Amino acid sequence: MEWEKREEWERELIAFLVAPLMVPLAAILFLGALPIGIIGVFIFSGAIMGAYTSMLLIGVPLYLLVRKLNATAFVVAPISGAVIGASTMWLLCFAVGFPALQAAAEFGGFTGAAVGAVFWAIARPDLPPQGRGAQRAQ
C-alpha cells in the first residue's frame, strides 16, 4: 500500500514538471525556430513562466478538484487544459495590449490541450492507486 501511494505521488510530480514544457516546445514549433537573441530568450522564458504559473495557480487546484469528484476520464484533461490555456493567453495579451487576441487564444488553447493530454498520460489519474502497482507486478 505504501509503495502504491509513493508511486502515485511520483507520477503526479513528474506530470506537473514535464507537462508544462509543451508550451515552450509548441512556441518553438509554431515559430519554426527559436529566434536568436533577446527576442528568443523573451519568448522561451515567457512561455516557461506562463506555463508553470498557470499549472501552479489553476492546474493544481483543478486537478485536486477533478480527483475529488472522480472525473478522471482522458477527455477532461485536454478540454480543461484548452480552456485554461486559451483564457490565460487571452487575458495576458489583453493586459499588455497585444492586438491579435484571437490568435493568442487559439495558440493558448492548443498548447493547453497538449499540456492536459501529456499530464494525463503521465499521471494516469483514471487508475485507482492499487491498479498502478498491480500493473507493474503483472
Phi and psi in degrees as a GROMACS rama.xvg file:
@    title "Ramachandran Plot"
@    xaxis  label "Phi"
@    yaxis  label "Psi"
@TYPE xy
-61.7855  -40.7425  GLU-2
-62.4776  -41.7931  TRP-3
-65.123  -39.8987  GLU-4
-66.1884  -38.8747  LYS-5
-65.9023  -42.6783  ARG-6
-63.4099  -41.1389  GLU-7
-61.7331  -46.3174  GLU-8
-62.6268  -41.8789  TRP-9
-65.1438  -42.1084  GLU-10
-63.5804  -41.7421  ARG-11
-65.5308  -40.9906  GLU-12
-63.4486  -45.6714  LEU-13
-61.2785  -41.3914  ILE-14
-62.6159  -43.4015  ALA-15
-67.2255  -28.5887  PHE-16
-83.2146  -34.9989  LEU-17
-89.389  -43.1303  VAL-18
-56.3055  -43.0941  ALA-19
-63.6594  -15.3959  PRO-20
-68.4484  -10.7217  LEU-21
-66.3459  -26.8976  MET-22
-68.1848  -54.1262  VAL-23
-64.8098  -32.3627  PRO-24
-62.632  -44.8664  LEU-25
-65.4019  -35.8072  ALA-26
-62.3938  -42.3666  ALA-27
-65.011  -45.1124  ILE-28
-65.3366  -38.5503  LEU-29
-64.4891  -40.6822  PHE-30
-80.6074  -12.8769  LEU-31
90.3061  -32.1339  GLY-32
-169.188  156.511  ALA-33
-78.8585  121.83  LEU-34
-58.7564  143.084  PRO-35
-81.9423  147.228  ILE-36
99.1017  -160.474  GLY-37
-65.7483  -33.0401  ILE-38
-63.8128  -44.436  ILE-39
-62.8908  -42.4156  GLY-40
-62.7304  -42.4221  VAL-41
-63.0377  -46.4823  PHE-42
-63.9387  -48.5661  ILE-43
-65.948  -46.9363  PHE-44
-68.8246  -36.6814  SER-45
-64.1611  -40.294  GLY-46
-64.29  -42.4576  ALA-47
-65.9272  -48.3253  ILE-48
-63.0409  -42.6229  MET-49
-64.2692  -41.4106  GLY-50
-65.7557  -47.9194  ALA-51
-71.2881  -33.943  TYR-52
-65.4944  -44.9595  THR-53
-62.9034  -40.9728  SER-54
-63.4609  -42.5388  MET-55
-71.2749  -46.2804  LEU-56
-81.747  -31.2946  LEU-57
-115.205  -44.9421  ILE-58
-64.6853  -45.2385  GLY-59
-63.5445  -51.3769  VAL-60
-61.0634  -38.3111  PRO-61
-64.785  -41.6999  LEU-62
-60.8956  -43.8183  TYR-63
-63.2756  -39.0089  LEU-64
-65.9454  -44.9491  LEU-65
-61.9819  -42.0429  VAL-66
-63.3428  -41.8314  ARG-67
-63.7185  -38.0852  LYS-68
-82.3075  -6.06549  LEU-69
60.3662  35.3456  ASN-70
-101.07  70.1927  ALA-71
-110.542  21.2104  THR-72
-66.2486  154.975  ALA-73
-55.9247  -43.3181  PHE-74
-59.5477  -26.8938  VAL-75
-64.4489  -39.5422  VAL-76
-66.676  -53.9564  ALA-77
-68.1911  -32.4643  PRO-78
-67.622  -45.0303  ILE-79
-61.6387  -44.026  SER-80
-61.4999  -39.9223  GLY-81
-65.3674  -42.6217  ALA-82
-65.2886  -45.0344  VAL-83
-63.2833  -46.824  ILE-84
-63.861  -45.364  GLY-85
-65.3316  -45.8024  ALA-86
-68.6978  -38.5567  SER-87
-64.2429  -47.575  THR-88
-63.8397  -41.2047  MET-89
-62.235  -46.8625  TRP-90
-64.1569  -42.484  LEU-91
-63.5638  -45.1149  LEU-92
-68.1411  -36.8035  CYS-93
-63.8613  -41.2377  PHE-94
-64.7911  -35.456  ALA-95
-95.4801  0.79014  VAL-96
81.8216  21.8735  GLY-97
-70.086  125.804  PHE-98
-74.36  -26.2624  PRO-99
-91.1411  67.805  ALA-100
-66.1421  -38.0791  LEU-101
-65.9297  -43.6937  GLN-102
-63.127  -40.3025  ALA-103
-63.2721  -43.6397  ALA-104
-65.3491  -38.996  ALA-105
-63.774  -45.281  GLU-106
-62.9252  -42.9803  PHE-107
-63.083  -39.0633  GLY-108
-65.6337  -42.8794  GLY-109
-62.5456  -49.1344  PHE-110
-68.4967  -35.6455  THR-111
-63.8766  -40.0779  GLY-112
-63.6236  -39.2714  ALA-113
-64.6892  -42.3621  ALA-114
-61.4266  -46.123  VAL-115
-61.902  -43.2194  GLY-116
-66.2953  -42.8111  ALA-117
-66.2464  -42.1852  VAL-118
-57.5034  -48.9964  PHE-119
-61.5434  -42.3186  TRP-120
-62.9459  -32.0153  ALA-121
-84.0591  -49.48  ILE-122
-76.2707  -30.1025  ALA-123
43.7258  62.4089  ARG-124
-69.4635  -8.85767  PRO-125
-76.4174  -18.6881  ASP-126
-88.2852  140.014  LEU-127
-67.5762  152.903  PRO-128
-53.8307  -36.1573  PRO-129
-66.4709  -32.9703  GLN-130
-66.8181  -30.4227  GLY-131
-68.7404  -43.8311  ARG-132
-72.192  -34.5889  GLY-133
-68.1195  -33.7211  ALA-134
-62.4587  -40.7964  GLN-135
-71.1139  -33.4335  ARG-136
-70.9267  -24.1882  ALA-137
